[in-house]
Amino acid sequence: MISKEVMLKDHRMIVDLNCPVARFLHNPVLTAKEVNQVWQNPGLQVTTVQNAGIALHGGDTVMLFRSHLRCGMSVLGVARSSNGVDGWRVEPRPAMVPAAEGDAFAPGTDAGALIENESGGVEDPRITQIGDTYYITYSAYHATIKNRVRVSLATTHDFSRFMRHGPVLERDMRNVVVFPEPIGGRYAGLFRPNDITSGEVGGIYTQIKLGWTSSVESNRWEIRPEPIMRTGAGPSAFSDKIGPGAPPFRTAKGWLSVFHGVRTTMDGNPYVLGVALHDLADPARVKMSSIPILFPSRADCHVEDVAYTHVPQVVFTCGVVRRDDGSILIYYGGNDTVMNVGVTHEDVLIALCESYGQDPLTGHLKYDIRGHRS
């Protein structure tokens, strides 16, 4: 069985097919307590730090995190760390709050419509670096239309100033991630639709679609009609909801993509992390692990007894960092409340996709659970 030794700070950990992700021993790495020590204005005190986009910039790891203000609205903040694990330096004010007059809007953007569309909060940023530009896709919530959410695009060069480009599509989306380099002369993205008329699971929530554009900033995407990944049949940890998590990253054997999945239980909707391997030349060709790489546990939300906990049984990622040795840092929210770090290795994730997969459209297992691979 494949096994890899990985280091995180001074800690040596082993990951393999039975334990694909090792949790950092000193999780969580950032909580509401640390943010509130910096954002001391009562109107900016937060109850959560979660679902952060991750980027490397200026020698630091940058965490663009989501936080719930005490009034319930979500905003985005920035923290930086020299080693990507601890010593996070929180910027003195939120980086992005719901848009208003005076913010920077790209030419051609309908500022009024965008201001209205994200008046309910901004959430769950994903960051893709292309050249010296960081492309941020984030969920923008309407303040008065229930469950109305459209993923919007912002760009930055320094994580201090942000240019808004408006909705990625003129229809509801919940999750959008962008591949970091062109494929066949165009850029690709993974999309999970939103449906304001349905519940929180099932239906189109079980689909991931592929889109193409010649320019990410244009917000003109051609979405492939049929999903490239679909769940909803059979016993699966992903059976009732699936969505792209962190932007895909290149390996020698394909684009690795860490996603989230949900299986409805009698006690709620636990979120797990899964992994898929997309063909380098044709990302519609997918090998999808049937085995999640991370299940939620009590270790994922260590908070003080008097601290608020938002949603039990959730692990959720919006960002990863691949290191030169093939090891991967997964930054994930625990219980939608705190930020954690886990470590894995690309060889382990690839092996799960290749040896313990499921059909990405039917859910049929690609291996024999009696021990004889099909």
Contacts in CASP RR format, 6 or more apart in sequence:
PFRMAT RR
TARGET T0000
AUTHOR 0000-0000-0000
METHOD contacts of the structure
MODEL  1
MISKEVMLKDHRMIVDLNCPVARFLHNPVLTAKEVNQVWQNPGLQVTTVQ
NAGIALHGGDTVMLFRSHLRCGMSVLGVARSSNGVDGWRVEPRPAMVPAA
EGDAFAPGTDAGALIENESGGVEDPRITQIGDTYYITYSAYHATIKNRVR
VSLATTHDFSRFMRHGPVLERDMRNVVVFPEPIGGRYAGLFRPNDITSGE
VGGIYTQIKLGWTSSVESNRWEIRPEPIMRTGAGPSAFSDKIGPGAPPFR
TAKGWLSVFHGVRTTMDGNPYVLGVALHDLADPARVKMSSIPILFPSRAD
CHVEDVAYTHVPQVVFTCGVVRRDDGSILIYYGGNDTVMNVGVTHEDVLI
ALCESYGQDPLTGHLKYDIRGHRS
1 16 0 8 1.000
1 17 0 8 1.000
1 18 0 8 1.000
2 16 0 8 1.000
2 17 0 8 1.000
2 347 0 8 1.000
2 348 0 8 1.000
2 351 0 8 1.000
3 14 0 8 1.000
3 15 0 8 1.000
3 16 0 8 1.000
4 14 0 8 1.000
4 15 0 8 1.000
4 16 0 8 1.000
4 327 0 8 1.000
4 345 0 8 1.000
4 347 0 8 1.000
4 348 0 8 1.000
5 12 0 8 1.000
5 13 0 8 1.000
5 14 0 8 1.000
6 12 0 8 1.000
6 13 0 8 1.000
6 14 0 8 1.000
6 15 0 8 1.000
6 22 0 8 1.000
6 327 0 8 1.000
6 343 0 8 1.000
6 344 0 8 1.000
6 345 0 8 1.000
7 13 0 8 1.000
7 327 0 8 1.000
8 22 0 8 1.000
8 24 0 8 1.000
8 85 0 8 1.000
8 329 0 8 1.000
8 341 0 8 1.000
8 342 0 8 1.000
8 343 0 8 1.000
9 24 0 8 1.000
9 83 0 8 1.000
9 85 0 8 1.000
9 86 0 8 1.000
11 24 0 8 1.000
11 25 0 8 1.000
13 22 0 8 1.000
13 343 0 8 1.000
14 22 0 8 1.000
15 21 0 8 1.000
15 22 0 8 1.000
15 343 0 8 1.000
15 344 0 8 1.000
15 345 0 8 1.000
15 348 0 8 1.000
16 348 0 8 1.000
17 291 0 8 1.000
17 348 0 8 1.000
17 351 0 8 1.000
17 352 0 8 1.000
17 355 0 8 1.000
17 356 0 8 1.000
20 275 0 8 1.000
20 291 0 8 1.000
20 293 0 8 1.000
20 294 0 8 1.000
20 344 0 8 1.000
20 348 0 8 1.000
20 349 0 8 1.000
20 352 0 8 1.000
21 273 0 8 1.000
21 293 0 8 1.000
21 294 0 8 1.000
21 330 0 8 1.000
21 342 0 8 1.000
21 343 0 8 1.000
21 344 0 8 1.000
22 342 0 8 1.000
22 343 0 8 1.000
22 344 0 8 1.000
23 299 0 8 1.000
23 300 0 8 1.000
23 340 0 8 1.000
23 341 0 8 1.000
23 342 0 8 1.000
24 85 0 8 1.000
24 340 0 8 1.000
24 341 0 8 1.000
24 342 0 8 1.000
24 343 0 8 1.000
26 86 0 8 1.000
27 299 0 8 1.000
27 300 0 8 1.000
27 302 0 8 1.000
27 338 0 8 1.000
27 340 0 8 1.000
27 341 0 8 1.000
27 342 0 8 1.000
28 301 0 8 1.000
28 302 0 8 1.000
28 303 0 8 1.000
28 334 0 8 1.000
28 338 0 8 1.000
28 339 0 8 1.000
28 340 0 8 1.000
29 85 0 8 1.000
29 86 0 8 1.000
29 88 0 8 1.000
29 339 0 8 1.000
29 340 0 8 1.000
29 341 0 8 1.000
30 49 0 8 1.000
30 52 0 8 1.000
30 63 0 8 1.000
30 65 0 8 1.000
30 79 0 8 1.000
30 88 0 8 1.000
30 90 0 8 1.000
30 338 0 8 1.000
30 339 0 8 1.000
31 49 0 8 1.000
31 303 0 8 1.000
31 307 0 8 1.000
31 337 0 8 1.000
31 338 0 8 1.000
31 339 0 8 1.000
32 46 0 8 1.000
32 47 0 8 1.000
32 48 0 8 1.000
32 49 0 8 1.000
32 67 0 8 1.000
32 307 0 8 1.000
32 308 0 8 1.000
32 337 0 8 1.000
32 338 0 8 1.000
33 304 0 8 1.000
33 307 0 8 1.000
34 49 0 8 1.000
34 88 0 8 1.000
34 90 0 8 1.000
35 46 0 8 1.000
35 49 0 8 1.000
35 65 0 8 1.000
35 67 0 8 1.000
35 77 0 8 1.000
35 79 0 8 1.000
35 90 0 8 1.000
36 45 0 8 1.000
36 46 0 8 1.000
37 90 0 8 1.000
38 90 0 8 1.000
38 91 0 8 1.000
38 92 0 8 1.000
39 45 0 8 1.000
39 46 0 8 1.000
39 90 0 8 1.000
39 92 0 8 1.000
39 93 0 8 1.000
39 94 0 8 1.000
43 69 0 8 1.000
43 70 0 8 1.000
43 71 0 8 1.000
44 69 0 8 1.000
44 93 0 8 1.000
44 94 0 8 1.000
45 69 0 8 1.000
45 70 0 8 1.000
46 67 0 8 1.000
46 68 0 8 1.000
46 69 0 8 1.000
46 70 0 8 1.000
46 75 0 8 1.000
47 67 0 8 1.000
47 68 0 8 1.000
47 69 0 8 1.000
47 70 0 8 1.000
47 72 0 8 1.000
47 308 0 8 1.000
47 310 0 8 1.000
47 337 0 8 1.000
48 66 0 8 1.000
48 67 0 8 1.000
48 68 0 8 1.000
48 308 0 8 1.000
48 310 0 8 1.000
48 336 0 8 1.000
48 337 0 8 1.000
48 338 0 8 1.000
49 65 0 8 1.000
49 66 0 8 1.000
49 67 0 8 1.000
49 337 0 8 1.000
49 338 0 8 1.000
49 339 0 8 1.000
50 65 0 8 1.000
50 66 0 8 1.000
50 67 0 8 1.000
50 310 0 8 1.000
50 316 0 8 1.000
50 333 0 8 1.000
50 334 0 8 1.000
50 336 0 8 1.000
50 337 0 8 1.000
50 338 0 8 1.000
50 339 0 8 1.000
51 65 0 8 1.000
51 66 0 8 1.000
51 123 0 8 1.000
51 124 0 8 1.000
51 125 0 8 1.000
51 316 0 8 1.000
51 317 0 8 1.000
51 318 0 8 1.000
51 333 0 8 1.000
51 336 0 8 1.000
52 63 0 8 1.000
52 64 0 8 1.000
52 65 0 8 1.000
52 66 0 8 1.000
52 125 0 8 1.000
52 318 0 8 1.000
52 319 0 8 1.000
52 331 0 8 1.000
52 333 0 8 1.000
52 339 0 8 1.000
53 63 0 8 1.000
53 64 0 8 1.000
53 65 0 8 1.000
53 125 0 8 1.000
53 126 0 8 1.000
53 127 0 8 1.000
53 136 0 8 1.000
53 246 0 8 1.000
53 318 0 8 1.000
53 319 0 8 1.000
53 331 0 8 1.000
54 61 0 8 1.000
54 62 0 8 1.000
54 63 0 8 1.000
54 64 0 8 1.000
54 127 0 8 1.000
54 246 0 8 1.000
54 318 0 8 1.000
54 319 0 8 1.000
54 320 0 8 1.000
54 321 0 8 1.000
54 329 0 8 1.000
54 331 0 8 1.000
55 61 0 8 1.000
55 62 0 8 1.000
55 64 0 8 1.000
55 127 0 8 1.000
55 129 0 8 1.000
55 134 0 8 1.000
55 159 0 8 1.000
56 62 0 8 1.000
56 129 0 8 1.000
56 321 0 8 1.000
57 134 0 8 1.000
57 158 0 8 1.000
57 159 0 8 1.000
59 82 0 8 1.000
60 80 0 8 1.000
60 81 0 8 1.000
60 82 0 8 1.000
60 84 0 8 1.000
61 80 0 8 1.000
61 81 0 8 1.000
61 82 0 8 1.000
61 83 0 8 1.000
61 84 0 8 1.000
61 321 0 8 1.000
62 78 0 8 1.000
62 79 0 8 1.000
62 80 0 8 1.000
62 159 0 8 1.000
63 78 0 8 1.000
63 79 0 8 1.000
63 80 0 8 1.000
63 81 0 8 1.000
63 88 0 8 1.000
63 331 0 8 1.000
63 339 0 8 1.000
64 76 0 8 1.000
64 77 0 8 1.000
64 78 0 8 1.000
64 95 0 8 1.000
64 125 0 8 1.000
64 127 0 8 1.000
64 136 0 8 1.000
64 159 0 8 1.000
65 76 0 8 1.000
65 77 0 8 1.000
65 78 0 8 1.000
65 79 0 8 1.000
65 339 0 8 1.000
66 74 0 8 1.000
66 75 0 8 1.000
66 76 0 8 1.000
66 77 0 8 1.000
66 122 0 8 1.000
66 123 0 8 1.000
66 124 0 8 1.000
66 125 0 8 1.000
67 74 0 8 1.000
67 75 0 8 1.000
67 76 0 8 1.000
67 77 0 8 1.000
67 94 0 8 1.000
68 74 0 8 1.000
68 310 0 8 1.000
69 75 0 8 1.000
73 98 0 8 1.000
73 120 0 8 1.000
73 121 0 8 1.000
74 121 0 8 1.000
74 122 0 8 1.000
74 123 0 8 1.000
74 141 0 8 1.000
75 94 0 8 1.000
75 96 0 8 1.000
75 97 0 8 1.000
75 98 0 8 1.000
75 121 0 8 1.000
75 122 0 8 1.000
76 94 0 8 1.000
76 95 0 8 1.000
76 96 0 8 1.000
76 97 0 8 1.000
76 122 0 8 1.000
76 123 0 8 1.000
76 125 0 8 1.000
76 138 0 8 1.000
77 90 0 8 1.000
77 91 0 8 1.000
77 94 0 8 1.000
77 95 0 8 1.000
77 96 0 8 1.000
78 90 0 8 1.000
78 91 0 8 1.000
78 95 0 8 1.000
78 159 0 8 1.000
79 88 0 8 1.000
79 89 0 8 1.000
79 90 0 8 1.000
79 91 0 8 1.000
80 88 0 8 1.000
80 89 0 8 1.000
80 91 0 8 1.000
81 87 0 8 1.000
81 88 0 8 1.000
81 89 0 8 1.000
84 321 0 8 1.000
84 329 0 8 1.000
84 341 0 8 1.000
85 341 0 8 1.000
95 159 0 8 1.000
95 160 0 8 1.000
95 162 0 8 1.000
96 122 0 8 1.000
96 125 0 8 1.000
96 138 0 8 1.000
96 154 0 8 1.000
96 162 0 8 1.000
97 121 0 8 1.000
97 122 0 8 1.000
98 115 0 8 1.000
98 118 0 8 1.000
98 119 0 8 1.000
98 120 0 8 1.000
98 121 0 8 1.000
98 122 0 8 1.000
99 105 0 8 1.000
99 111 0 8 1.000
99 114 0 8 1.000
99 115 0 8 1.000
99 118 0 8 1.000
99 164 0 8 1.000
100 115 0 8 1.000
101 111 0 8 1.000
101 115 0 8 1.000
103 111 0 8 1.000
103 162 0 8 1.000
103 164 0 8 1.000
104 161 0 8 1.000
104 162 0 8 1.000
104 163 0 8 1.000
104 164 0 8 1.000
105 111 0 8 1.000
105 114 0 8 1.000
105 163 0 8 1.000
105 164 0 8 1.000
105 165 0 8 1.000
105 166 0 8 1.000
106 155 0 8 1.000
106 163 0 8 1.000
106 164 0 8 1.000
106 165 0 8 1.000
106 166 0 8 1.000
106 217 0 8 1.000
109 164 0 8 1.000
109 165 0 8 1.000
109 166 0 8 1.000
110 166 0 8 1.000
114 140 0 8 1.000
114 152 0 8 1.000
114 164 0 8 1.000
114 166 0 8 1.000
114 167 0 8 1.000
116 142 0 8 1.000
116 143 0 8 1.000
117 140 0 8 1.000
117 142 0 8 1.000
117 148 0 8 1.000
117 150 0 8 1.000
117 152 0 8 1.000
117 167 0 8 1.000
118 140 0 8 1.000
118 141 0 8 1.000
118 142 0 8 1.000
118 152 0 8 1.000
119 141 0 8 1.000
119 142 0 8 1.000
119 143 0 8 1.000
119 144 0 8 1.000
120 140 0 8 1.000
120 141 0 8 1.000
120 142 0 8 1.000
120 143 0 8 1.000
121 140 0 8 1.000
121 141 0 8 1.000
121 143 0 8 1.000
122 138 0 8 1.000
122 139 0 8 1.000
122 140 0 8 1.000
122 141 0 8 1.000
122 152 0 8 1.000
123 138 0 8 1.000
123 139 0 8 1.000
123 140 0 8 1.000
123 141 0 8 1.000
124 138 0 8 1.000
124 139 0 8 1.000
124 175 0 8 1.000
124 318 0 8 1.000
125 136 0 8 1.000
125 137 0 8 1.000
125 138 0 8 1.000
125 318 0 8 1.000
126 136 0 8 1.000
126 137 0 8 1.000
126 138 0 8 1.000
126 175 0 8 1.000
126 176 0 8 1.000
126 177 0 8 1.000
126 178 0 8 1.000
126 244 0 8 1.000
126 245 0 8 1.000
126 246 0 8 1.000
126 247 0 8 1.000
126 318 0 8 1.000
126 319 0 8 1.000
127 134 0 8 1.000
127 135 0 8 1.000
127 136 0 8 1.000
127 247 0 8 1.000
127 319 0 8 1.000
128 134 0 8 1.000
128 135 0 8 1.000
128 137 0 8 1.000
128 177 0 8 1.000
128 178 0 8 1.000
128 179 0 8 1.000
128 180 0 8 1.000
128 216 0 8 1.000
128 247 0 8 1.000
129 135 0 8 1.000
129 180 0 8 1.000
130 180 0 8 1.000
130 181 0 8 1.000
130 187 0 8 1.000
130 216 0 8 1.000
132 157 0 8 1.000
133 155 0 8 1.000
133 156 0 8 1.000
133 157 0 8 1.000
134 155 0 8 1.000
134 156 0 8 1.000
134 157 0 8 1.000
134 159 0 8 1.000
135 153 0 8 1.000
135 154 0 8 1.000
135 155 0 8 1.000
135 178 0 8 1.000
135 216 0 8 1.000
135 217 0 8 1.000
136 153 0 8 1.000
136 154 0 8 1.000
136 155 0 8 1.000
136 156 0 8 1.000
136 162 0 8 1.000
137 151 0 8 1.000
137 152 0 8 1.000
137 153 0 8 1.000
137 168 0 8 1.000
137 176 0 8 1.000
137 177 0 8 1.000
137 178 0 8 1.000
138 151 0 8 1.000
138 152 0 8 1.000
138 154 0 8 1.000
139 149 0 8 1.000
139 150 0 8 1.000
139 151 0 8 1.000
139 152 0 8 1.000
139 174 0 8 1.000
139 175 0 8 1.000
140 149 0 8 1.000
140 150 0 8 1.000
140 151 0 8 1.000
140 152 0 8 1.000
140 167 0 8 1.000
141 148 0 8 1.000
141 149 0 8 1.000
142 148 0 8 1.000
142 149 0 8 1.000
145 196 0 8 1.000
146 196 0 8 1.000
147 194 0 8 1.000
147 196 0 8 1.000
148 172 0 8 1.000
148 196 0 8 1.000
149 172 0 8 1.000
149 173 0 8 1.000
149 174 0 8 1.000
149 194 0 8 1.000
150 167 0 8 1.000
150 168 0 8 1.000
150 169 0 8 1.000
150 170 0 8 1.000
150 171 0 8 1.000
150 172 0 8 1.000
150 173 0 8 1.000
150 194 0 8 1.000
151 167 0 8 1.000
151 168 0 8 1.000
151 169 0 8 1.000
151 173 0 8 1.000
151 174 0 8 1.000
151 175 0 8 1.000
151 176 0 8 1.000
152 164 0 8 1.000
152 165 0 8 1.000
152 166 0 8 1.000
152 167 0 8 1.000
152 168 0 8 1.000
153 164 0 8 1.000
153 165 0 8 1.000
153 166 0 8 1.000
153 167 0 8 1.000
153 168 0 8 1.000
153 216 0 8 1.000
153 217 0 8 1.000
153 219 0 8 1.000
154 162 0 8 1.000
154 163 0 8 1.000
154 164 0 8 1.000
154 165 0 8 1.000
155 162 0 8 1.000
155 163 0 8 1.000
155 165 0 8 1.000
155 217 0 8 1.000
156 162 0 8 1.000
156 163 0 8 1.000
165 217 0 8 1.000
165 219 0 8 1.000
166 219 0 8 1.000
167 219 0 8 1.000
168 176 0 8 1.000
168 219 0 8 1.000
168 221 0 8 1.000
169 191 0 8 1.000
169 219 0 8 1.000
169 221 0 8 1.000
169 223 0 8 1.000
171 193 0 8 1.000
172 193 0 8 1.000
172 194 0 8 1.000
172 195 0 8 1.000
172 196 0 8 1.000
173 191 0 8 1.000
173 192 0 8 1.000
173 193 0 8 1.000
173 194 0 8 1.000
174 192 0 8 1.000
174 193 0 8 1.000
174 194 0 8 1.000
174 205 0 8 1.000
174 243 0 8 1.000
175 190 0 8 1.000
175 191 0 8 1.000
175 192 0 8 1.000
175 243 0 8 1.000
175 244 0 8 1.000
175 245 0 8 1.000
176 189 0 8 1.000
176 190 0 8 1.000
176 191 0 8 1.000
176 192 0 8 1.000
176 244 0 8 1.000
177 189 0 8 1.000
177 190 0 8 1.000
177 244 0 8 1.000
177 245 0 8 1.000
177 246 0 8 1.000
177 247 0 8 1.000
177 248 0 8 1.000
177 257 0 8 1.000
178 187 0 8 1.000
178 188 0 8 1.000
178 189 0 8 1.000
178 216 0 8 1.000
178 247 0 8 1.000
179 187 0 8 1.000
179 188 0 8 1.000
179 189 0 8 1.000
179 247 0 8 1.000
179 248 0 8 1.000
179 255 0 8 1.000
179 283 0 8 1.000
180 247 0 8 1.000
180 248 0 8 1.000
180 249 0 8 1.000
180 250 0 8 1.000
181 250 0 8 1.000
183 280 0 8 1.000
183 281 0 8 1.000
183 282 0 8 1.000
183 283 0 8 1.000
184 281 0 8 1.000
185 214 0 8 1.000
186 212 0 8 1.000
186 213 0 8 1.000
186 214 0 8 1.000
187 212 0 8 1.000
187 213 0 8 1.000
187 214 0 8 1.000
187 215 0 8 1.000
187 216 0 8 1.000
188 210 0 8 1.000
188 211 0 8 1.000
188 212 0 8 1.000
188 283 0 8 1.000
189 210 0 8 1.000
189 211 0 8 1.000
189 212 0 8 1.000
189 221 0 8 1.000
189 283 0 8 1.000
190 208 0 8 1.000
190 209 0 8 1.000
190 210 0 8 1.000
190 211 0 8 1.000
190 243 0 8 1.000
190 244 0 8 1.000
190 248 0 8 1.000
190 257 0 8 1.000
191 208 0 8 1.000
191 209 0 8 1.000
191 210 0 8 1.000
191 211 0 8 1.000
191 221 0 8 1.000
191 223 0 8 1.000
191 244 0 8 1.000
192 205 0 8 1.000
192 207 0 8 1.000
192 208 0 8 1.000
192 209 0 8 1.000
192 242 0 8 1.000
192 243 0 8 1.000
192 244 0 8 1.000
193 204 0 8 1.000
193 205 0 8 1.000
193 207 0 8 1.000
193 209 0 8 1.000
194 204 0 8 1.000
195 203 0 8 1.000
195 204 0 8 1.000
195 205 0 8 1.000
198 204 0 8 1.000
198 205 0 8 1.000
200 241 0 8 1.000
200 269 0 8 1.000
201 240 0 8 1.000
201 241 0 8 1.000
201 262 0 8 1.000
201 264 0 8 1.000
201 269 0 8 1.000
202 232 0 8 1.000
202 240 0 8 1.000
202 241 0 8 1.000
205 240 0 8 1.000
205 241 0 8 1.000
205 242 0 8 1.000
206 230 0 8 1.000
206 231 0 8 1.000
206 232 0 8 1.000
206 239 0 8 1.000
206 240 0 8 1.000
206 241 0 8 1.000
206 242 0 8 1.000
207 227 0 8 1.000
207 229 0 8 1.000
207 230 0 8 1.000
207 242 0 8 1.000
208 227 0 8 1.000
208 228 0 8 1.000
208 229 0 8 1.000
208 230 0 8 1.000
208 242 0 8 1.000
208 243 0 8 1.000
208 244 0 8 1.000
208 259 0 8 1.000
209 223 0 8 1.000
209 224 0 8 1.000
209 226 0 8 1.000
209 227 0 8 1.000
209 228 0 8 1.000
210 223 0 8 1.000
210 224 0 8 1.000
210 228 0 8 1.000
210 283 0 8 1.000
210 284 0 8 1.000
211 221 0 8 1.000
211 222 0 8 1.000
211 223 0 8 1.000
211 224 0 8 1.000
212 221 0 8 1.000
212 222 0 8 1.000
212 224 0 8 1.000
213 220 0 8 1.000
213 221 0 8 1.000
213 222 0 8 1.000
214 220 0 8 1.000
224 284 0 8 1.000
227 361 0 8 1.000
228 283 0 8 1.000
228 284 0 8 1.000
228 286 0 8 1.000
228 360 0 8 1.000
228 361 0 8 1.000
229 242 0 8 1.000
229 259 0 8 1.000
229 276 0 8 1.000
229 286 0 8 1.000
229 288 0 8 1.000
229 360 0 8 1.000
229 361 0 8 1.000
230 242 0 8 1.000
230 360 0 8 1.000
230 361 0 8 1.000
230 362 0 8 1.000
231 238 0 8 1.000
231 239 0 8 1.000
231 240 0 8 1.000
231 241 0 8 1.000
231 242 0 8 1.000
231 261 0 8 1.000
231 363 0 8 1.000
232 238 0 8 1.000
232 239 0 8 1.000
232 240 0 8 1.000
232 363 0 8 1.000
233 239 0 8 1.000
233 362 0 8 1.000
233 363 0 8 1.000
234 363 0 8 1.000
236 263 0 8 1.000
236 290 0 8 1.000
236 358 0 8 1.000
236 363 0 8 1.000
237 261 0 8 1.000
237 263 0 8 1.000
237 272 0 8 1.000
237 292 0 8 1.000
237 295 0 8 1.000
238 261 0 8 1.000
238 262 0 8 1.000
238 263 0 8 1.000
238 272 0 8 1.000
238 274 0 8 1.000
238 292 0 8 1.000
239 262 0 8 1.000
239 263 0 8 1.000
239 264 0 8 1.000
240 262 0 8 1.000
240 263 0 8 1.000
240 264 0 8 1.000
240 269 0 8 1.000
241 260 0 8 1.000
241 261 0 8 1.000
241 262 0 8 1.000
241 269 0 8 1.000
242 259 0 8 1.000
242 260 0 8 1.000
242 261 0 8 1.000
242 262 0 8 1.000
243 259 0 8 1.000
243 260 0 8 1.000
243 261 0 8 1.000
244 257 0 8 1.000
244 259 0 8 1.000
245 257 0 8 1.000
245 258 0 8 1.000
245 259 0 8 1.000
245 260 0 8 1.000
245 316 0 8 1.000
245 317 0 8 1.000
245 318 0 8 1.000
245 319 0 8 1.000
246 257 0 8 1.000
246 258 0 8 1.000
246 317 0 8 1.000
246 318 0 8 1.000
246 319 0 8 1.000
246 320 0 8 1.000
246 330 0 8 1.000
247 257 0 8 1.000
247 319 0 8 1.000
248 255 0 8 1.000
248 256 0 8 1.000
248 257 0 8 1.000
248 278 0 8 1.000
248 283 0 8 1.000
249 255 0 8 1.000
249 256 0 8 1.000
249 320 0 8 1.000
249 322 0 8 1.000
249 328 0 8 1.000
250 280 0 8 1.000
251 322 0 8 1.000
251 326 0 8 1.000
251 346 0 8 1.000
251 350 0 8 1.000
253 277 0 8 1.000
253 350 0 8 1.000
253 354 0 8 1.000
254 277 0 8 1.000
254 278 0 8 1.000
254 279 0 8 1.000
254 280 0 8 1.000
254 350 0 8 1.000
255 277 0 8 1.000
255 278 0 8 1.000
255 279 0 8 1.000
255 280 0 8 1.000
255 283 0 8 1.000
256 275 0 8 1.000
256 276 0 8 1.000
256 277 0 8 1.000
256 278 0 8 1.000
256 328 0 8 1.000
256 346 0 8 1.000
256 349 0 8 1.000
256 350 0 8 1.000
257 275 0 8 1.000
257 276 0 8 1.000
257 277 0 8 1.000
257 278 0 8 1.000
258 273 0 8 1.000
258 274 0 8 1.000
258 275 0 8 1.000
258 293 0 8 1.000
258 317 0 8 1.000
258 319 0 8 1.000
258 320 0 8 1.000
258 330 0 8 1.000
259 273 0 8 1.000
259 274 0 8 1.000
259 275 0 8 1.000
259 276 0 8 1.000
260 271 0 8 1.000
260 272 0 8 1.000
260 273 0 8 1.000
260 274 0 8 1.000
260 315 0 8 1.000
260 316 0 8 1.000
260 317 0 8 1.000
261 271 0 8 1.000
261 272 0 8 1.000
261 273 0 8 1.000
261 274 0 8 1.000
261 292 0 8 1.000
262 269 0 8 1.000
262 270 0 8 1.000
262 271 0 8 1.000
262 272 0 8 1.000
263 269 0 8 1.000
263 270 0 8 1.000
263 272 0 8 1.000
267 313 0 8 1.000
268 313 0 8 1.000
269 313 0 8 1.000
270 295 0 8 1.000
270 296 0 8 1.000
270 313 0 8 1.000
270 314 0 8 1.000
271 296 0 8 1.000
271 313 0 8 1.000
271 314 0 8 1.000
271 315 0 8 1.000
271 316 0 8 1.000
272 292 0 8 1.000
272 294 0 8 1.000
272 295 0 8 1.000
272 296 0 8 1.000
272 315 0 8 1.000
273 292 0 8 1.000
273 293 0 8 1.000
273 294 0 8 1.000
273 315 0 8 1.000
273 316 0 8 1.000
273 317 0 8 1.000
273 330 0 8 1.000
273 332 0 8 1.000
274 289 0 8 1.000
274 292 0 8 1.000
274 293 0 8 1.000
274 294 0 8 1.000
275 288 0 8 1.000
275 289 0 8 1.000
275 293 0 8 1.000
275 349 0 8 1.000
275 352 0 8 1.000
275 353 0 8 1.000
276 286 0 8 1.000
276 287 0 8 1.000
276 288 0 8 1.000
276 289 0 8 1.000
276 353 0 8 1.000
276 360 0 8 1.000
277 286 0 8 1.000
277 287 0 8 1.000
277 288 0 8 1.000
277 349 0 8 1.000
277 350 0 8 1.000
277 353 0 8 1.000
277 354 0 8 1.000
278 284 0 8 1.000
278 285 0 8 1.000
278 286 0 8 1.000
279 285 0 8 1.000
279 286 0 8 1.000
286 360 0 8 1.000
287 353 0 8 1.000
287 354 0 8 1.000
287 357 0 8 1.000
287 360 0 8 1.000
288 353 0 8 1.000
288 357 0 8 1.000
288 358 0 8 1.000
288 359 0 8 1.000
288 360 0 8 1.000
289 349 0 8 1.000
289 352 0 8 1.000
289 353 0 8 1.000
289 356 0 8 1.000
289 357 0 8 1.000
289 358 0 8 1.000
290 356 0 8 1.000
290 357 0 8 1.000
290 358 0 8 1.000
290 363 0 8 1.000
290 365 0 8 1.000
290 366 0 8 1.000
290 367 0 8 1.000
291 352 0 8 1.000
291 356 0 8 1.000
291 357 0 8 1.000
293 344 0 8 1.000
293 349 0 8 1.000
293 352 0 8 1.000
294 315 0 8 1.000
294 330 0 8 1.000
294 332 0 8 1.000
294 342 0 8 1.000
295 315 0 8 1.000
296 312 0 8 1.000
296 313 0 8 1.000
296 314 0 8 1.000
296 315 0 8 1.000
296 334 0 8 1.000
296 335 0 8 1.000
300 315 0 8 1.000
300 332 0 8 1.000
300 333 0 8 1.000
300 334 0 8 1.000
300 335 0 8 1.000
300 338 0 8 1.000
300 340 0 8 1.000
301 309 0 8 1.000
301 312 0 8 1.000
301 334 0 8 1.000
301 335 0 8 1.000
301 337 0 8 1.000
301 338 0 8 1.000
302 338 0 8 1.000
303 309 0 8 1.000
303 337 0 8 1.000
303 338 0 8 1.000
307 337 0 8 1.000
308 337 0 8 1.000
309 335 0 8 1.000
309 337 0 8 1.000
310 335 0 8 1.000
310 336 0 8 1.000
310 337 0 8 1.000
311 335 0 8 1.000
311 336 0 8 1.000
311 337 0 8 1.000
312 335 0 8 1.000
313 335 0 8 1.000
314 333 0 8 1.000
314 334 0 8 1.000
314 335 0 8 1.000
314 336 0 8 1.000
315 332 0 8 1.000
315 333 0 8 1.000
315 334 0 8 1.000
316 332 0 8 1.000
316 333 0 8 1.000
316 334 0 8 1.000
316 336 0 8 1.000
317 330 0 8 1.000
317 331 0 8 1.000
317 332 0 8 1.000
317 333 0 8 1.000
318 331 0 8 1.000
319 330 0 8 1.000
319 331 0 8 1.000
320 328 0 8 1.000
320 329 0 8 1.000
320 330 0 8 1.000
320 331 0 8 1.000
321 328 0 8 1.000
321 329 0 8 1.000
321 331 0 8 1.000
322 328 0 8 1.000
322 346 0 8 1.000
323 329 0 8 1.000
326 345 0 8 1.000
326 346 0 8 1.000
326 347 0 8 1.000
327 343 0 8 1.000
327 344 0 8 1.000
327 345 0 8 1.000
327 346 0 8 1.000
328 343 0 8 1.000
328 344 0 8 1.000
328 345 0 8 1.000
328 346 0 8 1.000
328 349 0 8 1.000
329 341 0 8 1.000
329 342 0 8 1.000
329 343 0 8 1.000
330 341 0 8 1.000
330 342 0 8 1.000
330 343 0 8 1.000
330 344 0 8 1.000
331 339 0 8 1.000
331 340 0 8 1.000
331 341 0 8 1.000
331 342 0 8 1.000
332 339 0 8 1.000
332 340 0 8 1.000
332 341 0 8 1.000
332 342 0 8 1.000
333 339 0 8 1.000
333 340 0 8 1.000
334 340 0 8 1.000
355 367 0 8 1.000
355 373 0 8 1.000
356 366 0 8 1.000
356 367 0 8 1.000
357 365 0 8 1.000
357 366 0 8 1.000
357 367 0 8 1.000
358 364 0 8 1.000
358 365 0 8 1.000
358 366 0 8 1.000
359 365 0 8 1.000
359 366 0 8 1.000
365 374 0 8 1.000
366 374 0 8 1.000
367 373 0 8 1.000
367 374 0 8 1.000
368 374 0 8 1.000
END
